[in-house]
């Protein structure tokens, strides 16, 4: 089974391409944001570490972590964002290892892993991936895809450019079919780690 990361900033097309390709037989897509959210559900070790670092003000009325409150803290403070990533990313990568084993057992041919920071986070074990694809697109097109920056304020947040030679950049401009075809070409040309 090939494990392929899809990385890039908001509006680059990660979710759309993952969804499009997951309709193909043998292709399974997962969103690492959802895995991250699951990692800090109430009373998990990650939940307690986040409260220890950021305080109880990040909790909602039911005692769950409020992502909006947490985001307000970390997206205005680089050190806080680095601390969040250092707490959450290792747990997410551990869960990704489990998911990859489960999907391989089920017979998946390709596991597409969507995550904005896969190509730049120092907490990502790149040896899990056969390739990490960076979807490259202009800021203007990203804004158009996301409708408006006011509806999607995270568009203005910078996602670090890829920091690894093992990252493959794919032009993400054009139709969904065109970008999907470019991604499929990359997937077909990479060999598996294992």
C-alpha positions as CSV (number, residue, x, y, z in Angstrom):
1,X,0.0,0.0,0.0
2,X,1.3,3.5,-0.9
3,X,0.9,6.2,1.8
4,X,0.7,9.6,0.1
5,X,0.5,12.9,1.9
6,X,-1.4,15.9,0.5
7,X,-0.1,19.1,1.9
8,X,-0.5,22.8,1.2
9,X,-2.2,25.9,2.4
10,X,-6.0,26.5,2.8
11,X,-7.6,26.7,-0.7
12,X,-4.9,24.6,-2.4
13,X,-7.4,21.8,-3.0
14,X,-6.3,19.2,-0.5
15,X,-9.8,18.2,0.6
16,X,-11.3,18.4,-2.9
17,X,-8.5,16.2,-4.4
18,X,-8.6,13.7,-1.6
19,X,-12.4,13.4,-1.9
20,X,-12.2,13.1,-5.7
21,X,-9.5,10.4,-5.6
22,X,-11.2,8.5,-2.7
23,X,-14.0,7.6,-5.1
24,X,-11.6,5.3,-6.9
25,X,-11.4,1.7,-6.0
26,X,-8.6,0.9,-3.5
27,X,-8.1,4.6,-2.5
28,X,-8.8,5.7,1.1
29,X,-8.5,9.3,2.2
30,X,-8.2,10.6,5.7
31,X,-8.1,14.2,7.0
32,X,-5.5,14.7,9.7
33,X,-7.4,17.6,11.1
34,X,-10.2,15.2,12.1
35,X,-7.6,12.8,13.6
36,X,-6.1,15.7,15.6
37,X,-9.5,16.7,16.9
38,X,-10.1,13.2,18.0
39,X,-6.8,13.1,19.7
40,X,-7.8,15.8,22.2
41,X,-11.3,14.7,23.0
42,X,-12.1,15.1,26.7
43,X,-10.0,13.2,29.2
44,X,-7.3,11.9,26.7
45,X,-3.7,12.5,27.5
46,X,-3.5,15.2,24.8
47,X,-6.5,17.0,26.2
48,X,-4.8,17.3,29.6
49,X,-1.5,18.4,28.1
50,X,-3.3,21.1,26.1
51,X,-5.1,22.3,29.3
52,X,-1.8,22.3,31.2
53,X,-0.2,24.5,28.5
54,X,-3.0,26.8,27.5
55,X,-5.3,26.8,30.6
56,X,-9.0,26.1,31.1
57,X,-10.1,29.1,29.1
58,X,-9.8,26.9,26.0
59,X,-12.7,24.8,27.2
60,X,-16.3,25.2,26.1
61,X,-19.3,24.9,28.4
62,X,-19.3,21.1,28.2
63,X,-15.6,20.8,29.0
64,X,-14.4,20.0,25.5
65,X,-11.6,22.0,23.9
66,X,-13.0,24.9,21.9
67,X,-11.0,25.0,18.7
68,X,-12.0,28.7,18.1
69,X,-10.6,29.7,21.5
70,X,-7.5,27.6,21.1
71,X,-7.0,29.0,17.6
72,X,-7.3,32.6,18.8
73,X,-4.4,31.9,21.1
74,X,-2.1,30.0,18.8
75,X,-2.6,31.9,15.6
76,X,-1.5,35.1,17.2
77,X,1.6,33.7,19.0
78,X,4.3,31.7,17.1
79,X,5.6,30.1,20.3
80,X,2.1,29.0,21.3
81,X,1.5,27.5,17.8
82,X,4.8,25.6,18.1
83,X,3.8,24.3,21.5
84,X,0.4,23.2,20.1
85,X,2.0,21.3,17.3
86,X,4.6,19.7,19.6
87,X,1.7,18.4,21.7
88,X,-0.7,17.3,19.0
89,X,1.4,16.2,16.0
90,X,3.2,13.2,17.7
91,X,-0.2,11.8,18.9
92,X,-1.6,12.3,15.4
93,X,1.3,10.5,13.8
94,X,1.0,7.6,16.2
95,X,-2.7,7.3,15.2
96,X,-1.8,7.6,11.5
97,X,0.5,4.5,11.9
98,X,-2.5,2.6,13.3
99,X,-4.8,3.8,10.5
100,X,-2.2,2.8,7.9
101,X,-1.9,-0.7,9.3
102,X,-5.8,-1.1,9.5
103,X,-6.2,0.1,5.9
104,X,-3.5,-2.1,4.6
105,X,-5.1,-5.1,6.3
106,X,-8.4,-4.1,4.6
107,X,-6.7,-4.2,1.2
108,X,-6.3,-0.5,0.4
109,X,-3.9,0.3,-2.4
110,X,-3.4,3.9,-1.6
111,X,-3.9,5.8,1.7
112,X,-4.2,9.6,1.0
113,X,-3.4,11.6,4.1
114,X,-4.6,15.2,3.9
115,X,-2.8,17.6,6.2
116,X,-1.7,21.2,5.7
117,X,1.5,20.8,7.7
118,X,2.7,17.4,6.5
119,X,5.5,18.9,4.5
120,X,6.7,21.4,7.1
121,X,6.1,20.1,10.6
122,X,9.2,18.8,12.4
123,X,6.9,16.4,14.3
124,X,5.9,14.4,11.1
125,X,7.7,11.1,10.6
126,X,8.2,11.3,6.9
127,X,9.3,7.7,6.8
128,X,5.6,6.8,7.0
129,X,5.0,8.2,3.6
130,X,5.9,7.0,0.1
131,X,5.5,10.6,-1.0
132,X,4.3,13.9,0.3
133,X,2.7,16.1,-2.4
134,X,2.6,19.9,-1.9
135,X,-0.3,21.4,-3.8
136,X,1.0,24.7,-5.1
137,X,-1.4,27.5,-6.1
138,X,-1.5,31.3,-6.0
139,X,-3.0,33.3,-3.1
140,X,-5.5,34.8,-5.5
141,X,-6.8,31.4,-6.6
142,X,-6.9,30.2,-3.0
143,X,-9.0,33.1,-2.0
144,X,-11.4,32.5,-4.9
145,X,-11.7,28.8,-4.0
146,X,-12.5,29.7,-0.4
147,X,-15.0,32.3,-1.5
148,X,-13.9,35.2,0.7
149,X,-11.2,35.6,3.3
150,X,-13.7,37.0,5.7
151,X,-15.6,33.7,5.7
152,X,-12.4,31.8,6.0
153,X,-10.0,33.9,8.1
154,X,-7.4,31.0,8.1
155,X,-6.6,31.8,4.5
156,X,-4.4,34.7,5.7
157,X,-2.4,32.4,8.1
158,X,0.7,31.3,6.4
159,X,1.4,27.6,6.1
160,X,5.2,27.1,5.9
161,X,6.6,26.0,2.6
162,X,7.8,22.4,2.4
163,X,11.1,21.9,4.1
164,X,12.1,18.4,2.8
165,X,13.7,17.4,-0.4
166,X,11.3,14.4,-0.4
167,X,8.3,16.7,-1.1
168,X,6.9,16.7,-4.6
169,X,5.3,20.0,-5.7
170,X,2.2,19.7,-8.0
171,X,0.6,22.6,-9.8
172,X,-2.9,22.8,-8.2
173,X,-4.3,25.4,-10.6
174,X,-6.9,24.2,-13.0
175,X,-10.0,22.0,-12.7
176,X,-10.4,19.3,-10.2
177,X,-10.0,16.7,-12.9
178,X,-6.7,18.3,-14.1
179,X,-5.2,18.5,-10.6
180,X,-6.4,15.0,-9.7
181,X,-4.7,13.7,-12.9
182,X,-1.4,15.4,-11.9
183,X,-1.7,13.8,-8.4
184,X,-2.5,10.4,-9.8
185,X,0.6,10.6,-12.1
186,X,2.8,11.3,-9.0
187,X,1.1,8.4,-7.1
188,X,1.7,6.0,-10.0
189,X,5.4,6.9,-10.3
190,X,6.4,6.6,-6.7
191,X,7.5,3.3,-5.2
192,X,6.4,2.0,-1.9
193,X,8.6,2.2,1.2
194,X,7.9,-1.3,2.3
